[in-house]
Amino acid sequence: MNKAELINAVAKEAEISKSKAAVALDTVIASISAALKSKEKVTLVGFGTFSTATRSARTGRNPRDGKAIKIAAKTVAKFKPGKKLSDEVNGKGGKKRK
């Protein structure tokens, strides 16, 4: 499912226009992004938790020539699915939607 398909699904389920669904989705994504940028966790009970982690600098290898390269430290986004989402993905129940 891509962003346009998600907007269509939200619009249909919530019985709102596609433009309002697009604004809502963009707002959710921007809010999560802003929280992660501020090093905050975002927990959506039943769905999962978005967080950040810092990867330290390390030495890697260029796969073409095998030479050592330096990989800089960086902050990465992480997602840990909640129990309800995990159960639904693994077919262990949950409410089915039409």
N, CA, C and O atoms as CSV, one atom per row, in Angstrom:
chain,resi,resn,atom,element,x,y,z
A,1,MET,N,N,0.858,-1.180,0.000
A,1,MET,CA,C,0.000,0.000,0.000
A,1,MET,C,C,0.898,1.235,0.000
A,1,MET,O,O,1.816,1.346,0.812
A,2,ASN,N,N,0.628,2.145,-0.905
A,2,ASN,CA,C,1.394,3.389,-0.932
A,2,ASN,C,C,0.576,4.507,-0.254
A,2,ASN,O,O,-0.529,4.276,0.236
A,3,LYS,N,N,1.145,5.711,-0.240
A,3,LYS,CA,C,0.503,6.822,0.467
A,3,LYS,C,C,-0.875,7.148,-0.117
A,3,LYS,O,O,-1.822,7.382,0.633
A,4,ALA,N,N,-0.991,7.165,-1.434
A,4,ALA,CA,C,-2.278,7.482,-2.069
A,4,ALA,C,C,-3.334,6.444,-1.711
A,4,ALA,O,O,-4.485,6.792,-1.446
A,5,GLU,N,N,-2.951,5.190,-1.704
A,5,GLU,CA,C,-3.897,4.127,-1.336
A,5,GLU,C,C,-4.308,4.240,0.129
A,5,GLU,O,O,-5.464,3.995,0.474
A,6,LEU,N,N,-3.360,4.612,0.989
A,6,LEU,CA,C,-3.677,4.803,2.404
A,6,LEU,C,C,-4.637,5.974,2.584
A,6,LEU,O,O,-5.574,5.890,3.377
A,7,ILE,N,N,-4.414,7.050,1.864
A,7,ILE,CA,C,-5.321,8.212,1.927
A,7,ILE,C,C,-6.723,7.804,1.489
A,7,ILE,O,O,-7.707,8.178,2.128
A,8,ASN,N,N,-6.820,7.038,0.402
A,8,ASN,CA,C,-8.122,6.570,-0.065
A,8,ASN,C,C,-8.816,5.701,0.979
A,8,ASN,O,O,-10.020,5.834,1.198
A,9,ALA,N,N,-8.060,4.811,1.624
A,9,ALA,CA,C,-8.632,3.934,2.643
A,9,ALA,C,C,-9.125,4.735,3.846
A,9,ALA,O,O,-10.205,4.465,4.372
A,10,VAL,N,N,-8.338,5.720,4.282
A,10,VAL,CA,C,-8.729,6.559,5.414
A,10,VAL,C,C,-9.978,7.366,5.060
A,10,VAL,O,O,-10.908,7.452,5.862
A,11,ALA,N,N,-10.003,7.949,3.882
A,11,ALA,CA,C,-11.150,8.746,3.448
A,11,ALA,C,C,-12.417,7.908,3.423
A,11,ALA,O,O,-13.472,8.355,3.874
A,12,LYS,N,N,-12.316,6.707,2.902
A,12,LYS,CA,C,-13.483,5.828,2.813
A,12,LYS,C,C,-13.957,5.395,4.197
A,12,LYS,O,O,-15.147,5.473,4.500
A,13,GLU,N,N,-13.028,4.938,5.034
A,13,GLU,CA,C,-13.380,4.430,6.363
A,13,GLU,C,C,-13.927,5.533,7.264
A,13,GLU,O,O,-14.885,5.316,8.006
A,14,ALA,N,N,-13.317,6.716,7.199
A,14,ALA,CA,C,-13.729,7.826,8.063
A,14,ALA,C,C,-14.861,8.655,7.451
A,14,ALA,O,O,-15.400,9.564,8.081
A,15,GLU,N,N,-15.206,8.314,6.200
A,15,GLU,CA,C,-16.255,9.041,5.484
A,15,GLU,C,C,-15.960,10.545,5.418
A,15,GLU,O,O,-16.803,11.382,5.739
A,16,ILE,N,N,-14.727,10.851,4.988
A,16,ILE,CA,C,-14.303,12.240,4.789
A,16,ILE,C,C,-13.717,12.351,3.384
A,16,ILE,O,O,-13.490,11.341,2.717
A,17,SER,N,N,-13.478,13.560,2.948
A,17,SER,CA,C,-12.920,13.753,1.606
A,17,SER,C,C,-11.462,13.294,1.571
A,17,SER,O,O,-10.795,13.202,2.602
A,18,LYS,N,N,-10.990,13.011,0.365
A,18,LYS,CA,C,-9.598,12.590,0.199
A,18,LYS,C,C,-8.644,13.705,0.606
A,18,LYS,O,O,-7.573,13.434,1.149
A,19,SER,N,N,-9.019,14.952,0.349
A,19,SER,CA,C,-8.136,16.060,0.714
A,19,SER,C,C,-8.007,16.182,2.230
A,19,SER,O,O,-6.920,16.460,2.739
A,20,LYS,N,N,-9.105,15.976,2.955
A,20,LYS,CA,C,-9.044,16.013,4.429
A,20,LYS,C,C,-8.247,14.828,4.963
A,20,LYS,O,O,-7.496,14.968,5.928
A,21,ALA,N,N,-8.406,13.670,4.343
A,21,ALA,CA,C,-7.641,12.492,4.755
A,21,ALA,C,C,-6.151,12.717,4.502
A,21,ALA,O,O,-5.315,12.306,5.307
A,22,ALA,N,N,-5.816,13.367,3.386
A,22,ALA,CA,C,-4.417,13.656,3.063
A,22,ALA,C,C,-3.815,14.607,4.093
A,22,ALA,O,O,-2.686,14.412,4.544
A,23,VAL,N,N,-4.576,15.637,4.459
A,23,VAL,CA,C,-4.097,16.586,5.472
A,23,VAL,C,C,-3.901,15.873,6.803
A,23,VAL,O,O,-2.901,16.098,7.485
A,24,ALA,N,N,-4.843,15.015,7.177
A,24,ALA,CA,C,-4.739,14.276,8.442
A,24,ALA,C,C,-3.508,13.375,8.439
A,24,ALA,O,O,-2.754,13.356,9.412
A,25,LEU,N,N,-3.299,12.633,7.360
A,25,LEU,CA,C,-2.142,11.746,7.282
A,25,LEU,C,C,-0.837,12.532,7.308
A,25,LEU,O,O,0.096,12.158,8.018
A,26,ASP,N,N,-0.763,13.614,6.541
A,26,ASP,CA,C,0.443,14.452,6.536
A,26,ASP,C,C,0.726,15.026,7.916
A,26,ASP,O,O,1.884,15.137,8.319
A,27,THR,N,N,-0.338,15.395,8.651
A,27,THR,CA,C,-0.181,15.934,9.999
A,27,THR,C,C,0.345,14.873,10.958
A,27,THR,O,O,1.213,15.154,11.785
A,28,VAL,N,N,-0.174,13.664,10.847
A,28,VAL,CA,C,0.300,12.561,11.704
A,28,VAL,C,C,1.776,12.288,11.431
A,28,VAL,O,O,2.573,12.163,12.360
A,29,ILE,N,N,2.134,12.197,10.158
A,29,ILE,CA,C,3.523,11.916,9.794
A,29,ILE,C,C,4.449,13.042,10.260
A,29,ILE,O,O,5.529,12.775,10.789
A,30,ALA,N,N,4.036,14.289,10.069
A,30,ALA,CA,C,4.857,15.429,10.501
A,30,ALA,C,C,5.011,15.453,12.025
A,30,ALA,O,O,6.082,15.778,12.538
A,31,SER,N,N,3.953,15.112,12.735
A,31,SER,CA,C,4.009,15.109,14.199
A,31,SER,C,C,4.939,14.023,14.715
A,31,SER,O,O,5.712,14.252,15.646
A,32,ILE,N,N,4.868,12.844,14.116
A,32,ILE,CA,C,5.774,11.764,14.513
A,32,ILE,C,C,7.212,12.146,14.188
A,32,ILE,O,O,8.111,11.934,15.002
A,33,SER,N,N,7.432,12.705,13.010
A,33,SER,CA,C,8.781,13.119,12.605
A,33,SER,C,C,9.353,14.171,13.546
A,33,SER,O,O,10.521,14.096,13.928
A,34,ALA,N,N,8.527,15.157,13.923
A,34,ALA,CA,C,8.983,16.216,14.835
A,34,ALA,C,C,9.336,15.641,16.204
A,34,ALA,O,O,10.332,16.040,16.807
A,35,ALA,N,N,8.533,14.717,16.687
A,35,ALA,CA,C,8.816,14.104,17.993
A,35,ALA,C,C,10.121,13.314,17.933
A,35,ALA,O,O,10.939,13.401,18.849
A,36,LEU,N,N,10.318,12.555,16.876
A,36,LEU,CA,C,11.559,11.778,16.749
A,36,LEU,C,C,12.772,12.693,16.611
A,36,LEU,O,O,13.840,12.396,17.147
A,37,LYS,N,N,12.612,13.792,15.903
A,37,LYS,CA,C,13.705,14.758,15.763
A,37,LYS,C,C,14.100,15.322,17.132
A,37,LYS,O,O,15.265,15.639,17.371
A,38,SER,N,N,13.111,15.440,18.027
A,38,SER,CA,C,13.357,15.932,19.389
A,38,SER,C,C,13.755,14.810,20.346
A,38,SER,O,O,13.815,15.008,21.559
A,39,LYS,N,N,14.027,13.629,19.784
A,39,LYS,CA,C,14.440,12.451,20.571
A,39,LYS,C,C,13.339,11.932,21.496
A,39,LYS,O,O,13.631,11.289,22.504
A,40,GLU,N,N,12.086,12.207,21.162
A,40,GLU,CA,C,10.954,11.702,21.939
A,40,GLU,C,C,10.479,10.379,21.357
A,40,GLU,O,O,10.672,10.106,20.172
A,41,LYS,N,N,9.855,9.558,22.202
A,41,LYS,CA,C,9.205,8.341,21.747
A,41,LYS,C,C,7.769,8.671,21.389
A,41,LYS,O,O,7.158,9.557,21.987
A,42,VAL,N,N,7.231,7.956,20.411
A,42,VAL,CA,C,5.818,8.087,20.057
A,42,VAL,C,C,5.211,6.702,20.199
A,42,VAL,O,O,5.567,5.783,19.462
A,43,THR,N,N,4.292,6.554,21.150
A,43,THR,CA,C,3.668,5.265,21.412
A,43,THR,C,C,2.204,5.318,21.022
A,43,THR,O,O,1.445,6.144,21.528
A,44,LEU,N,N,1.817,4.438,20.127
A,44,LEU,CA,C,0.431,4.283,19.719
A,44,LEU,C,C,0.003,2.910,20.239
A,44,LEU,O,O,0.310,1.884,19.632
A,45,VAL,N,N,-0.703,2.903,21.360
A,45,VAL,CA,C,-1.057,1.663,22.039
A,45,VAL,C,C,-1.775,0.722,21.068
A,45,VAL,O,O,-2.721,1.117,20.387
A,46,GLY,N,N,-1.311,-0.515,21.018
A,46,GLY,CA,C,-1.879,-1.513,20.135
A,46,GLY,C,C,-1.232,-1.524,18.762
A,46,GLY,O,O,-1.284,-2.539,18.068
A,47,PHE,N,N,-0.628,-0.422,18.356
A,47,PHE,CA,C,0.011,-0.350,17.040
A,47,PHE,C,C,1.516,-0.523,17.164
A,47,PHE,O,O,2.094,-1.421,16.551
A,48,GLY,N,N,2.161,0.342,17.964
A,48,GLY,CA,C,3.596,0.223,18.127
A,48,GLY,C,C,4.230,1.493,18.639
A,48,GLY,O,O,3.548,2.476,18.930
A,49,THR,N,N,5.546,1.459,18.743
A,49,THR,CA,C,6.313,2.579,19.270
A,49,THR,C,C,7.392,2.993,18.292
A,49,THR,O,O,8.183,2.171,17.830
A,50,PHE,N,N,7.413,4.285,17.984
A,50,PHE,CA,C,8.470,4.875,17.173
A,50,PHE,C,C,9.492,5.467,18.138
A,50,PHE,O,O,9.112,6.122,19.108
A,51,SER,N,N,10.770,5.250,17.890
A,51,SER,CA,C,11.813,5.816,18.742
A,51,SER,C,C,13.060,6.047,17.884
A,51,SER,O,O,13.078,5.748,16.690
A,52,THR,N,N,14.089,6.580,18.518
A,52,THR,CA,C,15.358,6.786,17.823
A,52,THR,C,C,16.465,6.049,18.562
A,52,THR,O,O,16.349,5.763,19.754
A,53,ALA,N,N,17.518,5.750,17.853
A,53,ALA,CA,C,18.704,5.141,18.440
A,53,ALA,C,C,19.914,5.758,17.756
A,53,ALA,O,O,19.847,6.161,16.595
A,54,THR,N,N,21.007,5.828,18.476
A,54,THR,CA,C,22.234,6.379,17.921
A,54,THR,C,C,23.160,5.243,17.534
A,54,THR,O,O,23.486,4.382,18.351
A,55,ARG,N,N,23.575,5.252,16.290
A,55,ARG,CA,C,24.570,4.285,15.824
A,55,ARG,C,C,25.925,4.962,15.895
A,55,ARG,O,O,26.114,6.048,15.347
A,56,SER,N,N,26.861,4.323,16.566
A,56,SER,CA,C,28.183,4.929,16.686
A,56,SER,C,C,28.966,4.781,15.386
A,56,SER,O,O,28.640,3.959,14.529
A,57,ALA,N,N,30.000,5.595,15.266
A,57,ALA,CA,C,30.855,5.546,14.080
A,57,ALA,C,C,31.544,4.184,14.030
A,57,ALA,O,O,31.849,3.581,15.059
A,58,ARG,N,N,31.777,3.720,12.809
A,58,ARG,CA,C,32.417,2.420,12.677
A,58,ARG,C,C,33.171,2.360,11.344
A,58,ARG,O,O,33.040,3.236,10.489
A,59,THR,N,N,33.948,1.314,11.205
A,59,THR,CA,C,34.667,1.098,9.962
A,59,THR,C,C,33.953,0.001,9.186
A,59,THR,O,O,33.655,-1.063,9.729
A,60,GLY,N,N,33.682,0.262,7.923
A,60,GLY,CA,C,33.034,-0.723,7.068
A,60,GLY,C,C,33.935,-1.058,5.899
A,60,GLY,O,O,35.072,-0.592,5.830
A,61,ARG,N,N,33.435,-1.855,4.988
A,61,ARG,CA,C,34.201,-2.254,3.802
A,61,ARG,C,C,33.415,-1.898,2.547
A,61,ARG,O,O,32.209,-2.134,2.466
A,62,ASN,N,N,34.110,-1.330,1.575
A,62,ASN,CA,C,33.521,-1.064,0.276
A,62,ASN,C,C,33.382,-2.414,-0.421
A,62,ASN,O,O,34.388,-3.093,-0.627
A,63,PRO,N,N,32.159,-2.827,-0.791
A,63,PRO,CA,C,31.990,-4.150,-1.394
A,63,PRO,C,C,32.666,-4.297,-2.770
A,63,PRO,O,O,32.970,-5.412,-3.195
A,64,ARG,N,N,32.896,-3.186,-3.454
A,64,ARG,CA,C,33.547,-3.259,-4.776
A,64,ARG,C,C,35.017,-3.609,-4.689
A,64,ARG,O,O,35.501,-4.506,-5.380
A,65,ASP,N,N,35.728,-2.881,-3.821
A,65,ASP,CA,C,37.175,-3.086,-3.792
A,65,ASP,C,C,37.696,-3.612,-2.461
A,65,ASP,O,O,38.887,-3.899,-2.337
A,66,GLY,N,N,36.824,-3.743,-1.461
A,66,GLY,CA,C,37.238,-4.297,-0.183
A,66,GLY,C,C,37.994,-3.335,0.710
A,66,GLY,O,O,38.438,-3.720,1.792
A,67,LYS,N,N,38.153,-2.081,0.279
A,67,LYS,CA,C,38.885,-1.108,1.082
A,67,LYS,C,C,38.048,-0.672,2.278
A,67,LYS,O,O,36.820,-0.618,2.208
A,68,ALA,N,N,38.728,-0.364,3.368
A,68,ALA,CA,C,38.067,0.101,4.580
A,68,ALA,C,C,37.538,1.519,4.373
A,68,ALA,O,O,38.218,2.362,3.788
A,69,ILE,N,N,36.333,1.774,4.851
A,69,ILE,CA,C,35.758,3.115,4.798
A,69,ILE,C,C,35.216,3.469,6.176
A,69,ILE,O,O,34.817,2.597,6.948
A,70,LYS,N,N,35.211,4.758,6.466
A,70,LYS,CA,C,34.681,5.213,7.748
A,70,LYS,C,C,33.200,5.529,7.576
A,70,LYS,O,O,32.809,6.249,6.657
A,71,ILE,N,N,32.388,4.984,8.465
A,71,ILE,CA,C,30.952,5.255,8.458
A,71,ILE,C,C,30.675,6.131,9.676
A,71,ILE,O,O,30.950,5.738,10.810
A,72,ALA,N,N,30.130,7.314,9.434
A,72,ALA,CA,C,29.900,8.287,10.511
A,72,ALA,C,C,28.786,7.836,11.447
A,72,ALA,O,O,27.919,7.047,11.072
A,73,ALA,N,N,28.829,8.351,12.666
A,73,ALA,CA,C,27.757,8.097,13.629
A,73,ALA,C,C,26.496,8.796,13.145
A,73,ALA,O,O,26.567,9.854,12.518
A,74,LYS,N,N,25.338,8.205,13.436
A,74,LYS,CA,C,24.087,8.851,13.058
A,74,LYS,C,C,22.948,8.358,13.927
A,74,LYS,O,O,23.039,7.325,14.589
A,75,THR,N,N,21.873,9.129,13.904
A,75,THR,CA,C,20.658,8.763,14.624
A,75,THR,C,C,19.704,8.134,13.626
A,75,THR,O,O,19.488,8.670,12.539
A,76,VAL,N,N,19.132,6.991,13.997
A,76,VAL,CA,C,18.209,6.287,13.111
A,76,VAL,C,C,16.846,6.143,13.781
A,76,VAL,O,O,16.745,6.081,15.007
A,77,ALA,N,N,15.809,6.092,12.965
A,77,ALA,CA,C,14.455,5.878,13.469
A,77,ALA,C,C,14.219,4.379,13.616
A,77,ALA,O,O,14.685,3.578,12.806
A,78,LYS,N,N,13.488,4.018,14.667
A,78,LYS,CA,C,13.166,2.618,14.916
A,78,LYS,C,C,11.661,2.485,15.121
A,78,LYS,O,O,10.996,3.437,15.530
A,79,PHE,N,N,11.133,1.308,14.836
A,79,PHE,CA,C,9.724,1.022,15.088
A,79,PHE,C,C,9.626,-0.356,15.706
A,79,PHE,O,O,10.185,-1.325,15.191
A,80,LYS,N,N,8.909,-0.434,16.818
A,80,LYS,CA,C,8.665,-1.718,17.466
A,80,LYS,C,C,7.160,-1.946,17.458
A,80,LYS,O,O,6.423,-1.199,18.102
A,81,PRO,N,N,6.686,-2.968,16.739
A,81,PRO,CA,C,5.244,-3.200,16.675
A,81,PRO,C,C,4.676,-3.591,18.036
A,81,PRO,O,O,5.335,-4.253,18.838
A,82,GLY,N,N,3.436,-3.164,18.276
A,82,GLY,CA,C,2.741,-3.524,19.497
A,82,GLY,C,C,2.184,-4.936,19.396
A,82,GLY,O,O,2.179,-5.537,18.322
A,83,LYS,N,N,1.718,-5.457,20.521
A,83,LYS,CA,C,1.207,-6.828,20.568
A,83,LYS,C,C,0.021,-7.018,19.637
A,83,LYS,O,O,-0.054,-8.020,18.926
A,84,LYS,N,N,-0.911,-6.063,19.632
A,84,LYS,CA,C,-2.103,-6.197,18.794
A,84,LYS,C,C,-1.721,-6.267,17.315
A,84,LYS,O,O,-2.247,-7.105,16.583
A,85,LEU,N,N,-0.819,-5.403,16.871
A,85,LEU,CA,C,-0.371,-5.416,15.479
A,85,LEU,C,C,0.343,-6.722,15.159
A,85,LEU,O,O,0.101,-7.322,14.112
A,86,SER,N,N,1.212,-7.162,16.046
A,86,SER,CA,C,1.927,-8.419,15.826
A,86,SER,C,C,0.968,-9.589,15.711
A,86,SER,O,O,1.121,-10.447,14.841
A,87,ASP,N,N,-0.023,-9.619,16.595
A,87,ASP,CA,C,-1.010,-10.695,16.558
A,87,ASP,C,C,-1.804,-10.676,15.252
A,87,ASP,O,O,-2.045,-11.728,14.659
A,88,GLU,N,N,-2.211,-9.493,14.802
A,88,GLU,CA,C,-2.979,-9.385,13.560
A,88,GLU,C,C,-2.144,-9.812,12.359
A,88,GLU,O,O,-2.649,-10.498,11.470
A,89,VAL,N,N,-0.893,-9.422,12.322
A,89,VAL,CA,C,-0.015,-9.785,11.216
A,89,VAL,C,C,0.212,-11.295,11.185
A,89,VAL,O,O,0.342,-11.887,10.114
A,90,ASN,N,N,0.260,-11.912,12.365
A,90,ASN,CA,C,0.513,-13.334,12.455
A,90,ASN,C,C,-0.763,-14.177,12.488
A,90,ASN,O,O,-0.711,-15.380,12.745
A,91,GLY,N,N,-1.911,-13.537,12.227
A,91,GLY,CA,C,-3.170,-14.275,12.149
A,91,GLY,C,C,-3.684,-14.810,13.466
A,91,GLY,O,O,-4.357,-15.840,13.499
A,92,LYS,N,N,-3.375,-14.122,14.553
A,92,LYS,CA,C,-3.794,-14.596,15.877
A,92,LYS,C,C,-4.990,-13.800,16.396
A,92,LYS,O,O,-5.040,-13.435,17.570
A,93,GLY,N,N,-5.933,-13.540,15.529
A,93,GLY,CA,C,-7.137,-12.845,15.982
A,93,GLY,C,C,-7.132,-11.408,15.583
A,93,GLY,O,O,-6.477,-11.006,14.622
A,94,GLY,N,N,-7.876,-10.636,16.337
A,94,GLY,CA,C,-8.032,-9.239,16.006
A,94,GLY,C,C,-9.295,-9.040,15.187
A,94,GLY,O,O,-9.774,-9.965,14.531
A,95,LYS,N,N,-9.820,-7.851,15.230
A,95,LYS,CA,C,-11.051,-7.536,14.512
A,95,LYS,C,C,-10.757,-7.419,13.025
A,95,LYS,O,O,-9.856,-6.684,12.620
A,96,LYS,N,N,-11.506,-8.135,12.224
A,96,LYS,CA,C,-11.354,-8.075,10.766
A,96,LYS,C,C,-12.164,-6.930,10.213
A,96,LYS,O,O,-13.317,-6.736,10.596
A,97,ARG,N,N,-11.564,-6.161,9.306
A,97,ARG,CA,C,-12.271,-5.052,8.646
A,97,ARG,C,C,-12.615,-5.453,7.237
A,97,ARG,O,O,-11.913,-6.243,6.604
A,98,LYS,N,N,-13.711,-4.895,6.751
A,98,LYS,CA,C,-14.133,-5.192,5.374
A,98,LYS,C,C,-13.381,-4.340,4.393
A,98,LYS,O,O,-13.600,-4.447,3.187
